[in-house]
Amino acid sequence: MASIAQAIRMALHKAETQLGVEDIFGEDVGPPLGGVFTCTQGLTKSWNTPLDERGIIGMAIGLAMAGQKPVAEIQFCDYIFNTIDLLKLAGNTCWSSHGQFPLQMVIMSPVGTGIHGSIYHSHSFESMATHIPGLKVVLPSNPLDTYGLLISAVKDPNPVLFLYPKALIRVQGSEKIPGEPLDPKELSSRIDAPIENRKSWSPDWPMLEEHEVEIGKASLLRKGSSLTVISYARTLPLCVQAADQLKTQGHSIEVIDLRTLIPWDESLVYKSVQKTGRVLIVNEDTEVTNFGEHLLRKINEHCFYFLQTPPKLLAGVNTPGIGLAWTLEQSQVPQLQSIQEHMKNLCELSA
C-alpha cells in the first residue's frame, strides 16, 4: 500500500505528464532531495526556490495569472503565516476581476503535530485558512484520498490549499490506489530514491488508473446510530479506532472523514446528525475560532430539533505552540484515550 508521500508523488507525476502542470516548486522541492518528506522525488518539473515563502506564493499567483497551473509547496504550514495577505489576494482575484483571472493553482503544505516539532513545526493551519474567502481547503487522512483529491485540486480552476497531516505522511494506506503494484516493496523500489544515489536515480512510475475524489464530498467510514463523529487528518484514524473499540461495548458510532473543509459536505453531515441526535467534532487545531465551531453553528441551525444532547468539540488546547516533550504534546492535542472518553460520555449521556 502506498503512503501519503508516495500518493502525492504519483499524483504530481500524473499532473506534470498529463494535466499540464509545468512548475512544481518550493524549498528543497527539486532534486536531489525531492522535498523534506520526499513528496516530490523523481518529478521532472520540480525545482528549488530560495527560503522565501512570500516569493513562493507570489510566484504561484503570477504563473496562474499567466494561465499556467503551478503547484507550490510551503515546506511546513508553520512558515505560511507571513503569506496571509498573498493568500487573501489569491482567494479574491477571480471575484475582483469579474472572472477574468480564475487562478488555477495548488499550494501544498503539511500540517499538525506528531513529529515532535515543538513550536516551529507543529502548527495547524486549516481553521485560519477557512477564513480566507475564495480558497478551497483540502485535508485528507489517507493515501487513496490524498491521490484522488490532489488530482482534483490540480484540475480545479480555483486556488486550492492542499494540506496533509505530518504524522501520517509515512503511514501506509488500507486501500490501494488503482493501478499501483500489489507489493509495497515493489512500489518502493520503483519510486523511492535510494539515499546513497539520488543524483543519478530515476523512477519507474506505475501506470495508474483514473481515480479522482470530488472536492467537497466527505467519506462515511463507519455507520452507526447513537453518535456522529466528524474528523479529518491525524485525528481521523484515531476516531475510527475508538469507534471500533466502543462497538464491543455496545455503542454504535458513525464516523465521517470530512476530507475537505471548504467546501464541506453539509448534506452528509446533517443527514448523519439528524439520524443519531448526537455529535462530536474532533481535530487538533486550537479550540478558539476552530473550524469545528463553524460546524457546530451550522449543525445547530439545521439539526437543532434532532439533537438529543449538546454537540461537542474536542480540539487542541489554546496555547501559542506545542511543547517539545512528548508528554506535553500528548496533553495538548487529542489522543486516542481522550477521543474514546468523549465518545463514550456522549453515547451514555441522557437525552
Summary of the structure (lengths in Angstrom):
residues: 351
radius of gyration: 20.1
end to end distance: 42.8
largest distance: 64.8
contacts: 1237
relative contact order: 0.13
helix: 39%
strand: 16%
